[in-house]
């Protein structure tokens, strides 16, 4: 689940709501069209949150590994391994899965939403198109990405991005 979170940029509520039927294995995409909030399925946080997500190779690998646990159940992708039931909310994920992992790793506390931030930072650091990153994350435009992640956009070369104008 965490590998998928780091390489998909989904919000916790979208991660919980993801169903196997949302995955298009041939196109390597996931249809993000719902969230699980306060015990019920709802639409995504914003209208632009309904999107087709390109599944990066590490996210696909995470899904392939997850198949053995929940695919045959034909429901949600990620289950609580302690109860063998779908996760009930973001708090449960944080308390039962996230906190124990980061504590065992010796990492200072940060919330699970940091997986989303890490995804955006990685994509921008690699030089991915900012509009593409915004669309992948479900933002209506690039403003949110610029506001929060501009420092990760590479700008090592003063001429990078410059296109000479023909006279």
Contact map, one row per residue, 1 for C-alpha under 8 A:
11111000000000000000000000000000000000000000000000000000000001000100000000000100000000000000000000000000000000000000000000000000000000000000000000000000000000000000000
11111100000000000000000000000000000000000000000000000000000000000000000000000000000000000000000000000000000000000010000000000000000000000000000000000000000000000000000
11111110000000000000000000000000000000000000000000000000011001000000000000000000000000000000000000000000000000000000000000000000000000000000000000000000000000000000000
11111111000000000000000000000000000000000000000000000000011101100000000000000000000000000000000000000000000000000000000000000000000000000000000000000000000000000000000
11111111110000100000000000000000000000000000000000000000001000000000000000000000000000000000000000000000000000000011000000000000000000000000000000000000000000000000000
01111111100000000000000000000000000000000000000000000000000000000000000000000000000000000000000000000000000000000011011000000000000000000000000000000000000000000000000
00111111100000000000000000000000000000000000000000000011011000000000000000000000000000000000000000000000000000000000001000000000000000000000000000000000000000000000000
00011111110000000000000000000000000000000000000000001011001000000000000000000000000000000000000000000000000000000001001000000000000000000000000000000000000000000000000
00001111111000000000000000000000000000000000000000000000000000000000000000000000000000000000000000000000000000000011111100000000000000011000000000000000000000000000000
00001001111111100000000000000000000000000000000000000000000000000000000000000000000000000000000000000000000000000001000000000000000000001000000000000000000000000000000
00000000111111100000000000000000000000000000000000000000000000000000000000000000000000000000000000000000000000001001000000000000000000000000000000000000000000000000000
00000000011111110000000000000000000000000000000000000000000000000000000000000000000000000100000000000000000000011000000000000000000000000000000000000000000000000000000
00000000011111111000000000000000001110000000000000000000000000000000000000000000000000001100000000000000000000000000000000000000000000000000000000000000000000000000000
00000000011111111100000000000001011100000001000000000000000000000000000000000000000000000000000000000000000000000000000000000000000000000000000000000000000000000000000
00001000011111111100000000000000001000000000000000000000000000000000000000000100000000000000000000000000000000000000000000000000000000000000000000000000000000000000000
00000000000111111100000000000000001100000000000000000000000000000000000000011100000001111100000000000000000000000000000000000000000000000000000000000000000000000000000
00000000000011111110000000000000011100001000000000000000000000000000000000010000000000000000000000000000000000000000000000000000000000000000000000000000000000000000000
00000000000001111111010000000001011000000000000000000000000000000000000000011100000000000000000000000000000000000000000000000000000000000000000000000000000000000000000
00000000000000001111111000000000000000000000000000000000000000000000000001111000000000000000000000000000000000000000000000000000000000000000000000000000000000000000000
00000000000000000111111000000000000000000000000000000000000000000000001001111000000000000000000000000000000000000000000000000000000000000000000000000000000000000000000
00000000000000000011111100000000000000000000000000000000000000000000000001100000000000000000000000000000000000000000000000000000000000000000000000000000000000000000000
00000000000000000111111100000111000000000000000000000000000000000000000000000000000000000000000000000000000000000000000000000000000000000000000000000000000000000000000
00000000000000000011111110011110000000000000000000000000000000000000000000000000000000000000000000000000000000000000000000000000000000000000000000000000000000000000000
00000000000000000000111111111110000000000000000000000000000000000000000000000000000000000000000000000000000000000000000000000000000000000000000000000000000000000000000
00000000000000000000001111111000000000000000000000000000000000000000000000000000000000000000000000000000000000000000000000000000000000000000000000000000000000000000000
00000000000000000000000111111000000000000000000000000000000000000000000000000000000000000000000000000000000000000000000000000000000000000000000000000000000000000000000
00000000000000000000000111111000000000000000000000000000000000000000000000000000000000000000000000000000000000000000000000000000000000000000000000000000000000000000000
00000000000000000000001111111100000000000000000000000111000100000000000000000000000000000000000000000000000000000000000000000000000000000000000000000000000000000000000
00000000000000000000001111111110000000000000000000011110000000000000000000000000000000000000000000000000000000000000000000000000000000000000000000000000000000000000000
00000000000000000000011100011111000000000000000000011110000000000000000000000000000000000000000000000000000000000000000000000000000000000000000000000000000000000000000
00000000000000000000011100001111100000000000000001111000000000000000000000000000000000000000000000000000000000000000000000000000000000000000000000000000000000000000000
00000000000001000100010000000111110000000001000011111000000000000000000000000000000000000000000000000000000000000000000000000000000000000000000000000000000000000000000
00000000000000000000000000000011111000000011000011100000000000000000000000000000000000000000000000000000000000000000000000000000000000000000000000000000000000000000000
00000000000001001100000000000001111100001111000001000000000000000000000000000000000000000000000000000000000000000000000000000000000000000000000000000000000000000000000
00000000000011111100000000000000111110001111100000000000000000000000000000000000000000000000000000000000000000000000000000000000000000000000000000000000000000000000000
00000000000011011000000000000000011111111100000000000000000000000000000000000000000000011000000000000000000000000000000000000000000000000000000000000000000000000000000
00000000000010000000000000000000001111111100000000000000000000000000000000000000000000001000000000000000000000000000000000000000000000000000000000000000000000000000000
00000000000000000000000000000000000111110000000000000000000000000000000000000000000000001000000000000000000000000000000000000000000000000000000000000000000000000000000
00000000000000000000000000000000000111111000000000000000000000000000000000000000000000011000000000000000000000000000000000000000000000000000000000000000000000000000000
00000000000000000000000000000000000111111100000000000000000000000000000000000000000000000000000000000000000000000000000000000000000000000000000000000000000000000000000
00000000000000001000000000000000011110111110000000000000000000000000000000000000000000000000000000000000000000000000000000000000000000000000000000000000000000000000000
00000000000000000000000000000000011110011111000000000000000000000000000000000000000000000000000000000000000000000000000000000000000000000000000000000000000000000000000
00000000000000000000000000000000111000001111111001000000000000000000000000000000000000000000000000000000000000000000000000000000000000000000000000000000000000000000000
00000000000001000000000000000001111000000111111011000000000000000000000000000000000000000000000000000000000000000000000000000000000000000000000000000000000000000000000
00000000000000000000000000000000001000000011111010000000000000000000000000000000000000000000000000000000000000000000000000000000000000000000000000000000000000000000000
00000000000000000000000000000000000000000011111111000000000000000000000000000000000000000000000000000000000000000000000000000000000000000100000000000000000000000000000
00000000000000000000000000000000000000000011111111000000000000000000000000000000000000000000000000000000000000000000000000000000000000000000000000000000000000000000000
00000000000000000000000000000000000000000000011111100000000000000000000000000000000000000000000000000000000000000000000000000000000000100111000000000000000000000000000
00000000000000000000000000000001100000000001111111100000000000000000000000000000000000000000000000000000000000000000000000000000000000001111000000000000000000000000000
00000000000000000000000000000011110000000011011111110000000000000000000000000000000000000000000000000000000000000000000000000000000000000100000000000000000000000000000
00000000000000000000000000000011100000000000000111111000000000000000000000000000000000000000000000000000000000000000000000000000000000110100000000000000000000000000000
00000000000000000000000000001111000000000000000001111100000000000000000000000000000000000000000000000000000000000000000000000000000000010000000000000000000000000000000
00000001000000000000000000001111000000000000000000111110000000000000000000000000000000000000000000000000000000000000000000000000000000010000000000000000000000000000000
00000000000000000000000000011100000000000000000000011111000000000000000000000000000000000000000000000000000000000000000000000000000000010000000000000000000000000000000
00000011000000000000000000011100000000000000000000001111101100000000000000000000000000000000000000000000000000000000000000000000000000000000000000000000000000000000000
00000011000000000000000000010000000000000000000000000111111100000000000000000000000000000000000000000000000000000000000000000000000000000000000000000000000000000000000
00000000000000000000000000000000000000000000000000000011111110000000000000000000000000000000000000000000000000000000000000000000000000000000000000000000000000000000000
00110010000000000000000000000000000000000000000000000001111111000000000000000000000000000000000000000000000000000000000000000000000000000000000000000000000000000000000
00111011000000000000000000000000000000000000000000000011111111100000000000000000000000000000000000000000000000000000000000000000000000000000000000000000000000000000000
00010000000000000000000000010000000000000000000000000011111111110000000000000000000000000000000000000000000000000000000000000000000000000000000000000000000000000000000
00000000000000000000000000000000000000000000000000000000111111111000000000000000000000000000000000000000000000000000000000000000000000000000000000000000000000000000000
10110000000000000000000000000000000000000000000000000000011111111100000000000000000000000000000000000000000000000000000000000000000000000000000000000000000000000000000
00010000000000000000000000000000000000000000000000000000001111111110000000000000000000000000000000000000000000000000000000000000000000000000000000000000000000000000000
00000000000000000000000000000000000000000000000000000000000111111111000000000000000000000000000000000000000000000000000000000000000000000000000000000000000000000000000
00000000000000000000000000000000000000000000000000000000000011111111000000000000000000000000000000000000000000000000000000000000000000000000000000000000000000000000000
10000000000000000000000000000000000000000000000000000000000001111111111000001100000000000000000000000000000000000000000000000000000000000000000000000000000000000000000
00000000000000000000000000000000000000000000000000000000000000111111111100001000000000000000000000000000000000000000000000000000000000000000000000000000000000000000000
00000000000000000000000000000000000000000000000000000000000000011111111100000000000000000000000000000000000000000000000000000000000000000000000000000000000000000000000
00000000000000000000000000000000000000000000000000000000000000000111111100000000000000000000000000000000000000000000000000000000000000000000000000000000000000000000000
00000000000000000000000000000000000000000000000000000000000000000111111111111110000000000000000000000000000000000000000000000000000000000000000000000000000000000000000
00000000000000000001000000000000000000000000000000000000000000000111111111101000000000000000000000000000000000000000000000000000000000000000000000000000000000000000000
00000000000000000000000000000000000000000000000000000000000000000011111111000000000000000000000000000000000000000000000000000000000000000000000000000000000000000000000
00000000000000000000000000000000000000000000000000000000000000000000011111100000000000000000000000000000000000000000000000000000000000000000000000000000000000000000000
00000000000000000011100000000000000000000000000000000000000000000000011111110000000000000000000000000000000000000000000000000000000000000000000000000000000000000000000
00000000000000000011100000000000000000000000000000000000000000000000011011111000000000000000000000000000000000000000000000000000000000000000000000000000000000000000000
00000000000000011111000000000000000000000000000000000000000000000000010001111110000001000000000000000000000000000000000000000000000000000000000000000000000000000000000
00000000000000010111000000000000000000000000000000000000000000000110011000111110000000000000000000000000000000000000000000000000000000000000000000000000000000000000000
10000000000000110100000000000000000000000000000000000000000000000100010000011111000001100000000000000000000000000000000000000000000000000000000000000000000000000000000
00000000000000000000000000000000000000000000000000000000000000000000010000011111101111100000000000000000000000000000000000000000000000000000000000000000000000000000000
00000000000000000000000000000000000000000000000000000000000000000000000000000111111111100000100000000000000000000000000000000000000000000000000000000000000000000000000
00000000000000000000000000000000000000000000000000000000000000000000000000000011111110000000000000000000000000000000000000000000000000000000000000000000000000000000000
00000000000000000000000000000000000000000000000000000000000000000000000000000001111100000000000000000000000000000000000000000000000000000000000000000000000000000000000
00000000000000000000000000000000000000000000000000000000000000000000000000000011111110000000000000000000000000000000000000000000000000000000000000000000000000000000000
00000000000000000000000000000000000000000000000000000000000000000000000000000011111111000000000000000000000000000000000000000000000000000000000000000000000000000000000
00000000000000000000000000000000000000000000000000000000000000000000000000000011101111100000000000000000000000000000000000000000000000000000000000000000000000000000000
00000000000000010000000000000000000000000000000000000000000000000000000000010111000111110000000000000000000000000000000000000000000000000000000000000000000000000000000
00000000000000010000000000000000000000000000000000000000000000000000000000000111000011111101100000000000000000000000000000000000000000000000000000000000000000000000000
00000000000000010000000000000000000100100000000000000000000000000000000000000000000001111101000000000000000000000000000000000000000000000000000000000000000000000000000
00000000000010010000000000000000000111100000000000000000000000000000000000000000000000111111100000000000000000000000000000000000000000000000000000000000000000000000000
00000000000110010000000000000000000000000000000000000000000000000000000000000000000000111111110000000000000000000000000000000000000000000000000000000000000000000000000
00000000000000000000000000000000000000000000000000000000000000000000000000000000000000001111111000000000000000000000000000000000000000000000000000000000000000000000000
00000000000000000000000000000000000000000000000000000000000000000000000000000000000000111111111110000000000000000000000000000000000000000000000000000000000000000000000
00000000000000000000000000000000000000000000000000000000000000000000000000000001000000101111111111000000000000000000000000000000000000000000000000000000000000000000000
00000000000000000000000000000000000000000000000000000000000000000000000000000000000000000111111111100000000000110000000000000000000000000000000000000000000000000000000
00000000000000000000000000000000000000000000000000000000000000000000000000000000000000000011111111110000000000000000000000000000000000000000000000000000000000000000000
00000000000000000000000000000000000000000000000000000000000000000000000000000000000000000001111111110000000000000000000000000000000000000000000000000000000000000000000
00000000000000000000000000000000000000000000000000000000000000000000000000000000000000000001111111111000000000000000000000000000000000000000000000000000000000000000000
00000000000000000000000000000000000000000000000000000000000000000000000000000000000000000000111111111100000000010000000000000000000000000000000000000000000000000000000
00000000000000000000000000000000000000000000000000000000000000000000000000000000000000000000011111111110000010000000000000000000000000000000000000000000000000000000000
00000000000000000000000000000000000000000000000000000000000000000000000000000000000000000000001111111111000000000000000000000000000000000000000000000000000000000000000
00000000000000000000000000000000000000000000000000000000000000000000000000000000000000000000000011111111100000000000000000000000000000000000000000000000000000000000000
00000000000000000000000000000000000000000000000000000000000000000000000000000000000000000000000001111111111110000000000000000000000000000000000000000000000000000000000
00000000000000000000000000000000000000000000000000000000000000000000000000000000000000000000000000111111111110000000000000000000000000000000000000000000000000000000000
00000000000000000000000000000000000000000000000000000000000000000000000000000000000000000000000000011111111000000000000000000000000000000000000000000000000000000000000
00000000000000000000000000000000000000000000000000000000000000000000000000000000000000000000000000001111111000000000000000000000000000000000000000000000000000000000000
00000000000000000000000000000000000000000000000000000000000000000000000000000000000000000000000000000111111100000000000000000000000000000000000000000000000000000000000
00000000000000000000000000000000000000000000000000000000000000000000000000000000000000000000000000000111111110000000000000000000000000000000000000000000000000000000000
00000000000000000000000000000000000000000000000000000000000000000000000000000000000000000000000000000110011111000000000000000000000000000000000000000000000000000000000
00000000000000000000000000000000000000000000000000000000000000000000000000000000000000000000000000100110001111100000000000000000000000000000000000000000000000000000000
00000000000000000000000000000000000000000000000000000000000000000000000000000000000000000000000000000000000111110100000000000000000000000000000000000000000000000000000
00000000000000000000000000000000000000000000000000000000000000000000000000000000000000000000010000000000000011111100000000000000000000000000000000000000000000000000000
00000000000100000000000000000000000000000000000000000000000000000000000000000000000000000000010001000000000001111110000000000000000000000000000000000000000000000000000
00000000001100000000000000000000000000000000000000000000000000000000000000000000000000000000000000000000000000111111100000000000000000000000000000000000000000000000000
00000000000000000000000000000000000000000000000000000000000000000000000000000000000000000000000000000000000001111111110000000000000000000000000000000000000000000000000
01001100100000000000000000000000000000000000000000000000000000000000000000000000000000000000000000000000000000011111111000000000000000000000000000000000000000000000000
00001101111000000000000000000000000000000000000000000000000000000000000000000000000000000000000000000000000000001111111100000000000000000000000000000000000000000000000
00000000100000000000000000000000000000000000000000000000000000000000000000000000000000000000000000000000000000001111111110000000000000000000000000000000000000000000000
00000100100000000000000000000000000000000000000000000000000000000000000000000000000000000000000000000000000000000111111111000000000000000000000000000000000000000000000
00000111100000000000000000000000000000000000000000000000000000000000000000000000000000000000000000000000000000000011111111100000000000000000000000000000000000000000000
00000000100000000000000000000000000000000000000000000000000000000000000000000000000000000000000000000000000000000001111111110000000010001000000010001000000000000000000
00000000000000000000000000000000000000000000000000000000000000000000000000000000000000000000000000000000000000000000111111111000000000000000000000001001000000000000000
00000000000000000000000000000000000000000000000000000000000000000000000000000000000000000000000000000000000000000000011111111100000000000000000000000001000000000000000
00000000000000000000000000000000000000000000000000000000000000000000000000000000000000000000000000000000000000000000001111111111000010000000000000000000000000000000000
00000000000000000000000000000000000000000000000000000000000000000000000000000000000000000000000000000000000000000000000111111111110010000000000000001001110000000000000
00000000000000000000000000000000000000000000000000000000000000000000000000000000000000000000000000000000000000000000000011111111000000000000000000000001110000000000000
00000000000000000000000000000000000000000000000000000000000000000000000000000000000000000000000000000000000000000000000001111111000000000000000000000000010000000000000
00000000000000000000000000000000000000000000000000000000000000000000000000000000000000000000000000000000000000000000000000111111100000000000000000000000110000000000000
00000000000000000000000000000000000000000000000000000000000000000000000000000000000000000000000000000000000000000000000000111111110110000000000000000000000000000000000
00000000000000000000000000000000000000000000000000000000000000000000000000000000000000000000000000000000000000000000000000010011111110000000000000000000000000000000000
00000000000000000000000000000000000000000000000000000000000000000000000000000000000000000000000000000000000000000000000000010001111111000000010010000000000000000000000
00000000000000000000000000000000000000000000000000000000000000000000000000000000000000000000000000000000000000000000000000000000111111100000110000000000000000000000000
00000000000000000000000000000000000000000000000000000000000000000000000000000000000000000000000000000000000000000000000000000001111111110000000000000000000000000000000
00000000000000000000000000000000000000000000000000000000000000000000000000000000000000000000000000000000000000000000000100110001111111111000000010000000000000000000000
00000000000000000000000000000000000000000000000000000000000000000000000000000000000000000000000000000000000000000000000000000000011111111111110110000000000000000000000
00000000000000000000000000000000000000000000000100100000000000000000000000000000000000000000000000000000000000000000000000000000001111111111100000000000000000000000000
00000000100000000000000000000000000000000000000000111100000000000000000000000000000000000000000000000000000000000000000000000000000111111110000000000000000000000000000
00000000110000000000000000000000000000000000000010000000000000000000000000000000000000000000000000000000000000000000000100000000000011111110000000000000000000000000000
00000000000000000000000000000000000000000000010111100000000000000000000000000000000000000000000000000000000000000000000000000000000001111111000000000000000000000000000
00000000000000000000000000000000000000000000000110000000000000000000000000000000000000000000000000000000000000000000000000000000000001111111110100000000000000000000000
00000000000000000000000000000000000000000000000110000000000000000000000000000000000000000000000000000000000000000000000000000000000001100111110000000000000000000000000
00000000000000000000000000000000000000000000000000000000000000000000000000000000000000000000000000000000000000000000000000000000001001100011111100000000000000000000000
00000000000000000000000000000000000000000000000000000000000000000000000000000000000000000000000000000000000000000000000000000000011001000011111111000000000000000000000
00000000000000000000000000000000000000000000000000000000000000000000000000000000000000000000000000000000000000000000000000000000000000000000111111100000000000000000000
00000000000000000000000000000000000000000000000000000000000000000000000000000000000000000000000000000000000000000000000000000000000001000010111111110000000000000000000
00000000000000000000000000000000000000000000000000000000000000000000000000000000000000000000000000000000000000000000000100000000010011000000011111111100000000000000000
00000000000000000000000000000000000000000000000000000000000000000000000000000000000000000000000000000000000000000000000000000000000000000000011111111100000000000000000
00000000000000000000000000000000000000000000000000000000000000000000000000000000000000000000000000000000000000000000000000000000000000000000001111111100000000000000000
00000000000000000000000000000000000000000000000000000000000000000000000000000000000000000000000000000000000000000000000000000000000000000000000111111100000000000000000
00000000000000000000000000000000000000000000000000000000000000000000000000000000000000000000000000000000000000000000000110010000000000000000000011111111100000000000000
00000000000000000000000000000000000000000000000000000000000000000000000000000000000000000000000000000000000000000000000000000000000000000000000011111111100000000000000
00000000000000000000000000000000000000000000000000000000000000000000000000000000000000000000000000000000000000000000000000000000000000000000000000001111110000000000000
00000000000000000000000000000000000000000000000000000000000000000000000000000000000000000000000000000000000000000000000011011000000000000000000000001111110000000000000
00000000000000000000000000000000000000000000000000000000000000000000000000000000000000000000000000000000000000000000000000011010000000000000000000001111111000000000000
00000000000000000000000000000000000000000000000000000000000000000000000000000000000000000000000000000000000000000000000000011110000000000000000000000011111100000000000
00000000000000000000000000000000000000000000000000000000000000000000000000000000000000000000000000000000000000000000000000000000000000000000000000000000111111010000000
00000000000000000000000000000000000000000000000000000000000000000000000000000000000000000000000000000000000000000000000000000000000000000000000000000000011111010000000
00000000000000000000000000000000000000000000000000000000000000000000000000000000000000000000000000000000000000000000000000000000000000000000000000000000001111110000000
00000000000000000000000000000000000000000000000000000000000000000000000000000000000000000000000000000000000000000000000000000000000000000000000000000000001111110000000
00000000000000000000000000000000000000000000000000000000000000000000000000000000000000000000000000000000000000000000000000000000000000000000000000000000000011111100000
00000000000000000000000000000000000000000000000000000000000000000000000000000000000000000000000000000000000000000000000000000000000000000000000000000000001111111100000
00000000000000000000000000000000000000000000000000000000000000000000000000000000000000000000000000000000000000000000000000000000000000000000000000000000000000111110000
00000000000000000000000000000000000000000000000000000000000000000000000000000000000000000000000000000000000000000000000000000000000000000000000000000000000000111111000
00000000000000000000000000000000000000000000000000000000000000000000000000000000000000000000000000000000000000000000000000000000000000000000000000000000000000001111100
00000000000000000000000000000000000000000000000000000000000000000000000000000000000000000000000000000000000000000000000000000000000000000000000000000000000000000111110
00000000000000000000000000000000000000000000000000000000000000000000000000000000000000000000000000000000000000000000000000000000000000000000000000000000000000000011111
00000000000000000000000000000000000000000000000000000000000000000000000000000000000000000000000000000000000000000000000000000000000000000000000000000000000000000001111
00000000000000000000000000000000000000000000000000000000000000000000000000000000000000000000000000000000000000000000000000000000000000000000000000000000000000000000111
